[in-house]
Amino acid sequence: MGSLASQMNVVGEEVLRTRIPRERTHVERQAERMYKRGEETWRRLKRQRVDAFLELFLQAMVRTENGHRSGQPQPESVEMMLETLFERIIPWVYRHRVWSKYEGWWPMSLEHFDEIDNDLVNHLTRIHEGYQWQRIRGYFSEMKRVREEWRREERERRQREAS
């Protein structure tokens, strides 16, 4: 109370009538700053930017420990994130599928794909059932199969060399 009284003495009684802004998490503040700077629109997407967005998406939307006390993100954040995911990220990933064993050439990491796919099937079925996402799912299932074949061939080759 002492600091409140001194604040009232310095600024005046109107300081008691000011309102504080709504509580926001660090992830929401970061997403709003990115949106205000237009980072997702004025820069061309590449794998590093897609991975950064997906990590931000997972932190803000999926992992509830980063939410408010209620564990739910703000509606403005939800709208921004889903619009960017649906309008920018999924079409970019769809267009940049590369058939390669080298994971660095894939449009997103396999871990991000698994987490996003699980979240979409549980909460955003409209996006999950879309043509582009189904093609992306087929691509990553094929890449998993190719990667496992390559690893099996590598193990067999090492065993032959060792014996």
Backbone as a printed PyTorch tensor [residue, N CA C, xyz], in Angstrom:
tensor([[[  0.8150,  -1.1910,   0.0000],
         [  0.0000,   0.0000,   0.0000],
         [  0.8510,   1.2440,   0.0000]],

        [[  2.0360,   1.1710,   0.5660],
         [  2.8820,   2.3490,   0.6280],
         [  3.2940,   2.8300,  -0.7480]],

        [[  3.6690,   1.8830,  -1.6350],
         [  4.0680,   2.2880,  -2.9820],
         [  2.8700,   2.7900,  -3.7780]],

        [[  1.6950,   2.2590,  -3.5190],
         [  0.4930,   2.7480,  -4.1940],
         [  0.1800,   4.1740,  -3.7680]],

        [[  0.3380,   4.4500,  -2.4710],
         [  0.1010,   5.8050,  -1.9780],
         [  1.1220,   6.7800,  -2.5410]],

        [[  2.3900,   6.3680,  -2.6220],
         [  3.3990,   7.2640,  -3.1810],
         [  3.1700,   7.4800,  -4.6750]],

        [[  2.7500,   6.4610,  -5.3820],
         [  2.4190,   6.6110,  -6.8000],
         [  1.2590,   7.5870,  -6.9750]],

        [[  0.2770,   7.5150,  -6.1000],
         [ -0.8570,   8.4280,  -6.1620],
         [ -0.4150,   9.8550,  -5.8500]],

        [[  0.5330,  10.0330,  -4.9350],
         [  1.0400,  11.3650,  -4.6130],
         [  1.8010,  11.9620,  -5.7890]],

        [[  2.5620,  11.1490,  -6.5140],
         [  3.3830,  11.6470,  -7.6170],
         [  2.5380,  11.8950,  -8.8560]],

        [[  1.7380,  10.9230,  -9.2950],
         [  1.0030,  11.0050, -10.5590],
         [ -0.3860,  11.6090, -10.3720]],

        [[ -1.0080,  11.3170,  -9.2720],
         [ -2.3570,  11.8070,  -9.0270],
         [ -3.3240,  10.6480,  -8.8840]],

        [[ -4.5780,  10.9820,  -8.6050],
         [ -5.5710,   9.9420,  -8.3600],
         [ -5.9360,   9.1560,  -9.6130]],

        [[ -5.7120,   9.7300, -10.7930],
         [ -6.0830,   9.0220, -12.0250],
         [ -5.2550,   7.7560, -12.2410]],

        [[ -4.1150,   7.6270, -11.5440],
         [ -3.3170,   6.4130, -11.6670],
         [ -4.0900,   5.1990, -11.1450]],

        [[ -4.9990,   5.4180, -10.2250],
         [ -5.7800,   4.3080,  -9.6830],
         [ -6.8610,   3.8360, -10.6450]],

        [[ -7.1710,   4.6480, -11.6400],
         [ -8.2280,   4.2940, -12.5900],
         [ -7.6910,   3.6220, -13.8620]],

        [[ -6.3770,   3.5130, -13.9800],
         [ -5.8140,   2.8850, -15.1720],
         [ -6.0450,   1.3830, -15.1190]],

        [[ -6.1650,   0.8160, -16.2830],
         [ -6.3760,  -0.6310, -16.3860],
         [ -5.1270,  -1.2810, -16.9420]],

        [[ -4.8850,  -2.4710, -16.4840],
         [ -3.7420,  -3.2070, -17.0080],
         [ -4.1950,  -4.0170, -18.2120]],

        [[ -3.3020,  -4.2270, -19.1820],
         [ -3.6960,  -5.0360, -20.3440],
         [ -3.8890,  -6.4960, -19.9370]],

        [[ -4.5310,  -7.2400, -20.8250],
         [ -4.7870,  -8.6430, -20.5310],
         [ -3.4690,  -9.4030, -20.4030]],

        [[ -3.5060, -10.4530, -19.6320],
         [ -2.3230, -11.2730, -19.4030],
         [ -1.9900, -12.0570, -20.6710]],

        [[ -0.7280, -12.0260, -21.0550],
         [ -0.2870, -12.7700, -22.2270],
         [  0.9540, -13.5740, -21.8840]],

        [[  1.0890, -14.7110, -22.4990],
         [  2.2700, -15.5410, -22.2820],
         [  3.3980, -15.0520, -23.1660]],

        [[  4.5960, -15.5370, -22.8860],
         [  5.7540, -15.1770, -23.6900],
         [  5.5810, -15.6070, -25.1410]],

        [[  5.0240, -16.7750, -25.3420],
         [  4.8280, -17.2850, -26.7010],
         [  3.8630, -16.3950, -27.4770]],

        [[  2.8130, -15.9390, -26.8350],
         [  1.8580, -15.0630, -27.5150],
         [  2.4850, -13.7220, -27.8620]],

        [[  3.2720, -13.1700, -26.9420],
         [  3.9500, -11.9090, -27.2480],
         [  4.9060, -12.0800, -28.4170]],

        [[  5.6190, -13.1830, -28.4520],
         [  6.5410, -13.4460, -29.5500],
         [  5.7890, -13.5960, -30.8680]],

        [[  4.6770, -14.2990, -30.8580],
         [  3.8870, -14.4790, -32.0820],
         [  3.3080, -13.1530, -32.5600]],

        [[  2.8430, -12.3270, -31.6430],
         [  2.2950, -11.0270, -32.0460],
         [  3.3660, -10.1300, -32.6270]],

        [[  4.5680, -10.1410, -32.0460],
         [  5.6710,  -9.3490, -32.6120],
         [  6.0290,  -9.8360, -34.0050]],

        [[  6.0690, -11.1530, -34.1980],
         [  6.3580, -11.6940, -35.5290],
         [  5.2870, -11.2590, -36.5200]],

        [[  4.0340, -11.2890, -36.1010],
         [  2.9360, -10.9040, -36.9830],
         [  3.0000,  -9.4190, -37.3250]],

        [[  3.2780,  -8.5740, -36.3270],
         [  3.3650,  -7.1330, -36.5790],
         [  4.5180,  -6.7960, -37.5150]],

        [[  5.6280,  -7.5030, -37.3840],
         [  6.7660,  -7.2640, -38.2850],
         [  6.5240,  -7.8600, -39.6640]],

        [[  5.5150,  -8.7080, -39.7840],
         [  5.2110,  -9.3220, -41.0710],
         [  6.2210, -10.3630, -41.4920]],

        [[  6.8470, -11.0070, -40.5260],
         [  7.8990, -11.9630, -40.8740],
         [  7.3950, -13.1180, -41.7080]],

        [[  6.1620, -13.5650, -41.4680],
         [  5.7000, -14.7160, -42.2160],
         [  5.2270, -14.3450, -43.6110]],

        [[  5.1290, -13.0420, -43.9190],
         [  4.6470, -12.6630, -45.2440],
         [  5.7240, -12.0400, -46.1140]],

        [[  6.6190, -11.2670, -45.5580],
         [  7.5690, -10.5840, -46.4330],
         [  8.8300, -11.3730, -46.6840]],

        [[  9.1070, -12.3720, -45.9060],
         [ 10.2600, -13.2270, -46.1710],
         [  9.8050, -14.4920, -46.8700]],

        [[ 10.6350, -14.9600, -47.7890],
         [ 10.3210, -16.2260, -48.4470],
         [ 10.5450, -17.3570, -47.4690]],

        [[  9.6830, -18.3310, -47.5360],
         [  9.8040, -19.4680, -46.6280],
         [ 10.9390, -20.3720, -47.0650]],

        [[ 11.5990, -20.9510, -46.1020],
         [ 12.5570, -22.0250, -46.3190],
         [ 12.4550, -22.9380, -45.1180]],

        [[ 13.1690, -24.0230, -45.1290],
         [ 12.9790, -25.0430, -44.0950],
         [ 13.1980, -24.4950, -42.6830]],

        [[ 14.2160, -23.6450, -42.4860],
         [ 14.4890, -23.1200, -41.1520],
         [ 13.3260, -22.2650, -40.6530]],

        [[ 12.7250, -21.4650, -41.5230],
         [ 11.6040, -20.6250, -41.1150],
         [ 10.3520, -21.4660, -40.8580]],

        [[ 10.1750, -22.5070, -41.6620],
         [  9.0430, -23.4090, -41.4310],
         [  9.2170, -24.1230, -40.0960]],

        [[ 10.4200, -24.6100, -39.8090],
         [ 10.6640, -25.2690, -38.5280],
         [ 10.4620, -24.3090, -37.3620]],

        [[ 10.8950, -23.0530, -37.5210],
         [ 10.6960, -22.0660, -36.4520],
         [  9.2120, -21.8080, -36.2250]],

        [[  8.4400, -21.6820, -37.3040],
         [  7.0040, -21.4680, -37.1410],
         [  6.3460, -22.6760, -36.5000]],

        [[  6.7170, -23.8740, -36.9440],
         [  6.0980, -25.0740, -36.3830],
         [  6.4220, -25.2180, -34.9050]],

        [[  7.6310, -24.8790, -34.5140],
         [  7.9760, -24.9290, -33.0960],
         [  7.1610, -23.9110, -32.3080]],

        [[  7.0020, -22.7090, -32.8570],
         [  6.1660, -21.7000, -32.2130],
         [  4.7130, -22.1640, -32.1480]],

        [[  4.2300, -22.7640, -33.2270],
         [  2.8640, -23.2840, -33.2630],
         [  2.6550, -24.3340, -32.1860]],

        [[  3.6020, -25.2590, -32.0780],
         [  3.4770, -26.3160, -31.0780],
         [  3.5400, -25.7510, -29.6640]],

        [[  4.4140, -24.7710, -29.4370],
         [  4.5110, -24.1770, -28.1070],
         [  3.2360, -23.4360, -27.7370]],

        [[  2.6820, -22.7020, -28.6840],
         [  1.5260, -21.8610, -28.3790],
         [  0.2150, -22.6400, -28.3670]],

        [[  0.0780, -23.6180, -29.2450],
         [ -1.2220, -24.2440, -29.4310],
         [ -1.3440, -25.6310, -28.8060]],

        [[ -0.2780, -26.3900, -28.7710],
         [ -0.3750, -27.7900, -28.3690],
         [  0.0730, -28.0070, -26.9310]],

        [[  1.2230, -27.4760, -26.5950],
         [  1.7680, -27.7030, -25.2580],
         [  1.0970, -26.7500, -24.2740]],

        [[  0.2030, -27.2830, -23.4780],
         [ -0.6540, -26.4430, -22.6380],
         [  0.1050, -25.7540, -21.5090]],

        [[  1.3070, -26.1940, -21.1830],
         [  2.0390, -25.5270, -20.1050],
         [  2.4660, -24.1220, -20.5000]],

        [[  2.4330, -23.7990, -21.8040],
         [  2.7820, -22.4620, -22.2610],
         [  1.5730, -21.5460, -22.3570]],

        [[  0.3990, -22.0490, -22.0550],
         [ -0.8170, -21.2560, -22.1400],
         [ -1.0380, -20.4280, -20.8910]],

        [[ -2.1890, -19.8540, -20.8120],
         [ -2.5640, -19.0750, -19.6340],
         [ -2.8410, -20.0100, -18.4750]],

        [[ -3.2770, -19.4470, -17.4130],
         [ -3.5900, -20.2590, -16.2370],
         [ -4.6260, -21.3210, -16.5660]],

        [[ -5.5220, -20.9880, -17.4740],
         [ -6.5390, -21.9640, -17.8730],
         [ -5.9800, -23.0130, -18.8240]],

        [[ -4.7900, -22.7630, -19.3870],
         [ -4.1870, -23.6990, -20.3250],
         [ -4.6420, -23.5060, -21.7530]],

        [[ -5.4140, -22.4610, -22.0240],
         [ -5.9330, -22.2070, -23.3690],
         [ -5.2660, -20.9720, -23.9710]],

        [[ -4.8930, -21.0100, -25.2430],
         [ -4.3350, -19.8080, -25.8810],
         [ -5.4270, -18.7820, -26.1630]],

        [[ -5.0080, -17.5530, -26.4180],
         [ -5.9530, -16.4870, -26.7270],
         [ -6.5490, -16.6900, -28.1200]],

        [[ -7.8050, -16.2970, -28.3300],
         [ -8.4370, -16.4810, -29.6440],
         [ -7.7100, -15.7610, -30.7820]],

        [[ -7.1210, -14.5770, -30.4920],
         [ -6.3870, -13.8660, -31.5440],
         [ -5.1710, -14.6650, -31.9990]],

        [[ -4.4700, -15.2540, -31.0420],
         [ -3.2990, -16.0750, -31.3750],
         [ -3.7090, -17.3030, -32.1720]],

        [[ -4.8030, -17.9180, -31.7570],
         [ -5.2840, -19.1090, -32.4590],
         [ -5.5940, -18.7650, -33.9080]],

        [[ -6.2710, -17.6560, -34.1220],
         [ -6.6380, -17.2580, -35.4810],
         [ -5.4040, -16.9830, -36.3420]],

        [[ -4.4330, -16.2460, -35.7870],
         [ -3.2090, -15.9420, -36.5420],
         [ -2.4440, -17.2160, -36.8910]],

        [[ -2.2830, -18.0940, -35.9010],
         [ -1.4820, -19.3010, -36.1200],
         [ -2.1480, -20.2410, -37.1210]],

        [[ -3.4520, -20.4420, -36.9810],
         [ -4.1390, -21.3540, -37.8940],
         [ -4.1780, -20.8020, -39.3090]],

        [[ -4.3630, -19.5000, -39.4560],
         [ -4.3730, -18.9010, -40.7910],
         [ -3.0200, -19.0710, -41.4630]],

        [[ -1.9470, -18.8180, -40.7240],
         [ -0.6090, -18.9770, -41.2910],
         [ -0.3320, -20.4370, -41.6250]],

        [[ -0.7230, -21.3420, -40.7430],
         [ -0.5200, -22.7670, -41.0110],
         [ -1.2570, -23.1930, -42.2660]],

        [[ -2.5210, -22.8100, -42.3660],
         [ -3.3610, -23.2620, -43.4730],
         [ -3.0280, -22.5520, -44.7900]],

        [[ -2.7520, -21.2500, -44.7320],
         [ -2.5480, -20.4740, -45.9590],
         [ -1.1130, -20.5010, -46.4660]],

        [[ -0.1330, -20.6540, -45.5630],
         [  1.2540, -20.5200, -45.9780],
         [  2.0740, -21.7940, -45.8150]],

        [[  2.0440, -22.3710, -44.6120],
         [  2.9780, -23.4530, -44.2950],
         [  2.6230, -24.7430, -45.0210]],

        [[  1.3690, -25.1780, -44.9290],
         [  0.9800, -26.4360, -45.5750],
         [  1.1680, -26.3740, -47.0850]],

        [[  0.7470, -25.3040, -47.7870],
         [  1.0270, -25.2570, -49.2270],
         [  2.5210, -25.2520, -49.5520]],

        [[  3.3310, -24.5830, -48.7210],
         [  4.7730, -24.5650, -48.9770],
         [  5.3640, -25.9570, -48.8170]],

        [[  4.9840, -26.6520, -47.7490],
         [  5.4870, -28.0150, -47.5300],
         [  5.0360, -28.9190, -48.6730]],

        [[  3.7990, -28.7630, -49.1090],
         [  3.2650, -29.5760, -50.2110],
         [  4.0780, -29.3570, -51.4910]],

        [[  4.4050, -28.1050, -51.7910],
         [  5.1440, -27.8030, -53.0270],
         [  6.6080, -28.2000, -52.9560]],

        [[  7.1990, -28.2990, -51.7740],
         [  8.6350, -28.5300, -51.6460],
         [  8.9800, -29.9320, -51.1510]],

        [[  8.1540, -30.9010, -51.4790],
         [  8.4800, -32.2860, -51.1380],
         [  9.5860, -32.7670, -52.0560]],

        [[ 10.6160, -33.3480, -51.4700],
         [ 11.7680, -33.8490, -52.2260],
         [ 11.9600, -35.3090, -51.8660]],

        [[ 12.0620, -36.1570, -52.8570],
         [ 12.2390, -37.5850, -52.6110],
         [ 13.7190, -37.8480, -52.4040]],

        [[ 14.1180, -37.8950, -51.1420],
         [ 15.5260, -38.0730, -50.8100],
         [ 15.6460, -38.8060, -49.4820]],

        [[ 16.7480, -39.5420, -49.3400],
         [ 17.0390, -40.1810, -48.0640],
         [ 17.5970, -39.1550, -47.0790]],

        [[ 18.1730, -38.0900, -47.5930],
         [ 18.7810, -37.0680, -46.7520],
         [ 17.6980, -36.2000, -46.1250]],

        [[ 17.5920, -36.2370, -44.8040],
         [ 16.5180, -35.5560, -44.0880],
         [ 16.6210, -34.0390, -44.1670]],

        [[ 17.7890, -33.5080, -44.4220],
         [ 17.9710, -32.0630, -44.5300],
         [ 17.2710, -31.4680, -45.7380]],

        [[ 16.9400, -32.2780, -46.7160],
         [ 16.2560, -31.7730, -47.9110],
         [ 14.7360, -31.8300, -47.7790]],

        [[ 14.2410, -32.4900, -46.7640],
         [ 12.7970, -32.5760, -46.5690],
         [ 12.2560, -31.2090, -46.1540]],

        [[ 11.0110, -30.8990, -46.4730],
         [ 10.4810, -29.5650, -46.1580],
         [ 10.2730, -29.3000, -44.6730]],

        [[ 10.1830, -30.3270, -43.8380],
         [ 10.0970, -30.1670, -42.3790],
         [ 10.6630, -31.4210, -41.7480]],

        [[ 11.0130, -31.3180, -40.4900],
         [ 11.5780, -32.4750, -39.8140],
         [ 10.4800, -33.5070, -39.5390]],

        [[ 10.9110, -34.7310, -39.4050],
         [  9.9770, -35.8250, -39.1460],
         [  9.3050, -35.6720, -37.7790]],

        [[ 10.0330, -35.1540, -36.7960],
         [  9.4630, -34.9520, -35.4660],
         [  8.3520, -33.9040, -35.5110]],

        [[  8.5940, -32.7950, -36.2340],
         [  7.5510, -31.7760, -36.3600],
         [  6.3420, -32.3350, -37.1000]],

        [[  6.5950, -33.1240, -38.1400],
         [  5.4770, -33.7130, -38.8710],
         [  4.6270, -34.5870, -37.9560]],

        [[  5.2760, -35.4550, -37.1810],
         [  4.5260, -36.3550, -36.2980],
         [  3.6820, -35.5770, -35.2840]],

        [[  4.2640, -34.5320, -34.6950],
         [  3.5060, -33.7580, -33.7010],
         [  2.3520, -32.9940, -34.3440]],

        [[  2.6140, -32.3530, -35.4850],
         [  1.5680, -31.5850, -36.1590],
         [  0.4710, -32.5210, -36.6570]],

        [[  0.8500, -33.6600, -37.2120],
         [ -0.1430, -34.6060, -37.7130],
         [ -1.0430, -35.0990, -36.5810]],

        [[ -0.4470, -35.4140, -35.4460],
         [ -1.2310, -35.8550, -34.2950],
         [ -2.1820, -34.7550, -33.8350]],

        [[ -1.7080, -33.5200, -33.7960],
         [ -2.5670, -32.4100, -33.3680],
         [ -3.6950, -32.1730, -34.3720]],

        [[ -3.3770, -32.2510, -35.6590],
         [ -4.4090, -32.0220, -36.6790],
         [ -5.4870, -33.1030, -36.6440]],

        [[ -5.0920, -34.3530, -36.4770],
         [ -6.0830, -35.4320, -36.4630],
         [ -6.9770, -35.3320, -35.2260]],

        [[ -6.4410, -34.8340, -34.1180],
         [ -7.2340, -34.7490, -32.8870],
         [ -8.0880, -33.4930, -32.7970]],

        [[ -7.6080, -32.3660, -33.3360],
         [ -8.2900, -31.0990, -33.0910],
         [ -8.7380, -30.3590, -34.3450]],

        [[ -8.0490, -30.5580, -35.4530],
         [ -8.3560, -29.8020, -36.6710],
         [ -8.5890, -30.7590, -37.8300]],

        [[ -9.6570, -31.5140, -37.7480],
         [ -9.9020, -32.5600, -38.7420],
         [-10.1490, -31.9890, -40.1340]],

        [[-10.6760, -30.7770, -40.2270],
         [-10.9210, -30.1730, -41.5440],
         [ -9.6070, -29.9840, -42.3010]],

        [[ -8.5800, -29.5080, -41.6050],
         [ -7.2680, -29.3400, -42.2410],
         [ -6.6350, -30.7070, -42.4870]],

        [[ -6.7690, -31.6150, -41.5320],
         [ -6.1600, -32.9410, -41.6580],
         [ -6.7220, -33.7190, -42.8410]],

        [[ -7.9990, -33.5470, -43.1240],
         [ -8.6220, -34.2890, -44.2140],
         [ -8.4280, -33.6290, -45.5730]],

        [[ -7.7880, -32.4640, -45.6110],
         [ -7.5720, -31.7640, -46.8730],
         [ -6.6250, -32.5150, -47.7950]],

        [[ -6.7320, -32.2360, -49.0830],
         [ -5.9440, -32.9230, -50.0960],
         [ -4.4500, -32.7410, -49.8730]],

        [[ -4.0170, -31.4900, -49.6280],
         [ -2.5880, -31.2340, -49.4800],
         [ -2.0110, -31.9590, -48.2740]],

        [[ -2.7100, -31.9360, -47.1470],
         [ -2.1630, -32.6050, -45.9700],
         [ -2.1290, -34.1110, -46.1590]],

        [[ -3.1040, -34.6790, -46.8350],
         [ -3.0880, -36.1150, -47.0920],
         [ -1.9100, -36.4960, -47.9920]],

        [[ -1.6100, -35.6550, -48.9710],
         [ -0.4340, -35.9090, -49.8100],
         [  0.8620, -35.7840, -49.0050]],

        [[  0.9070, -34.8240, -48.0820],
         [  2.0810, -34.6620, -47.2190],
         [  2.2250, -35.8930, -46.3210]],

        [[  1.1180, -36.4090, -45.7930],
         [  1.1610, -37.6200, -44.9690],
         [  1.7140, -38.7980, -45.7730]],

        [[  1.2510, -38.9610, -47.0130],
         [  1.7610, -40.0260, -47.8560],
         [  3.2530, -39.8770, -48.1220]],

        [[  3.6830, -38.6430, -48.3450],
         [  5.0920, -38.3650, -48.5840],
         [  5.9320, -38.7670, -47.3770]],

        [[  5.5100, -38.3570, -46.1760],
         [  6.3100, -38.6700, -44.9980],
         [  6.2580, -40.1490, -44.6410]],

        [[  5.1650, -40.8290, -44.9080],
         [  5.1530, -42.2690, -44.6550],
         [  6.1100, -42.9820, -45.6120]],

        [[  6.1760, -42.5170, -46.8470],
         [  7.1310, -43.0840, -47.8100],
         [  8.5710, -42.7690, -47.3950]],

        [[  8.8100, -41.5580, -46.9050],
         [ 10.1590, -41.1870, -46.4690],
         [ 10.5860, -42.0010, -45.2490]],

        [[  9.6550, -42.2910, -44.3480],
         [  9.9740, -43.1510, -43.2010],
         [ 10.3700, -44.5440, -43.6760]],

        [[  9.6150, -45.0720, -44.6530],
         [  9.9160, -46.4030, -45.1790],
         [ 11.2760, -46.4110, -45.8570]],

        [[ 11.5630, -45.4010, -46.6630],
         [ 12.8500, -45.3240, -47.3590],
         [ 13.9910, -45.1860, -46.3550]],

        [[ 13.7920, -44.3780, -45.3170],
         [ 14.8400, -44.1920, -44.3200],
         [ 15.1180, -45.4930, -43.5730]],

        [[ 14.0660, -46.2440, -43.2440],
         [ 14.2630, -47.5200, -42.5590],
         [ 14.9860, -48.5230, -43.4590]],

        [[ 14.6430, -48.5630, -44.7410],
         [ 15.3510, -49.4450, -45.6820],
         [ 16.8210, -49.0690, -45.7630]],

        [[ 17.0950, -47.7810, -45.8420],
         [ 18.4730, -47.3210, -45.9250],
         [ 19.2430, -47.6920, -44.6710]],

        [[ 18.6360, -47.5210, -43.4970],
         [ 19.2960, -47.8880, -42.2400],
         [ 19.5390, -49.3980, -42.1680]],

        [[ 18.5690, -50.2010, -42.6390],
         [ 18.7340, -51.6470, -42.6370],
         [ 19.8810, -52.0460, -43.5690]],

        [[ 19.9450, -51.4490, -44.7440],
         [ 21.0340, -51.7390, -45.6760],
         [ 22.3830, -51.3500, -45.0750]],

        [[ 22.4260, -50.2120, -44.3650],
         [ 23.6670, -49.7820, -43.7250],
         [ 24.1020, -50.7730, -42.6510]],

        [[ 23.1620, -51.2480, -41.8240],
         [ 23.4800, -52.2290, -40.7910],
         [ 24.0020, -53.5180, -41.4080]],

        [[ 23.3310, -53.9880, -42.4750],
         [ 23.7690, -55.2210, -43.1380],
         [ 25.1580, -55.0510, -43.7460]],

        [[ 25.4200, -53.8900, -44.3200],
         [ 26.7330, -53.6320, -44.9120],
         [ 27.8120, -53.6160, -43.8360]],

        [[ 27.5400, -53.0000, -42.7020],
         [ 28.5060, -52.9660, -41.6020],
         [ 28.7630, -54.3570, -41.0460]],

        [[ 27.7020, -55.1790, -40.9590],
         [ 27.8630, -56.5410, -40.4620],
         [ 28.7160, -57.3790, -41.4110]],

        [[ 28.4990, -57.1830, -42.7260],
         [ 29.3010, -57.9140, -43.7110],
         [ 30.7530, -57.4840, -43.6530]],

        [[ 31.0090, -56.1960, -43.4660],
         [ 32.3820, -55.6940, -43.3780],
         [ 33.0620, -56.1540, -42.0950]],

        [[ 32.2920, -56.2510, -40.9980],
         [ 32.8600, -56.6760, -39.7120],
         [ 33.2170, -58.1640, -39.7210]],

        [[ 32.4740, -58.9730, -40.4950],
         [ 32.7460, -60.4070, -40.4770],
         [ 33.6880, -60.8530, -41.5420]]])
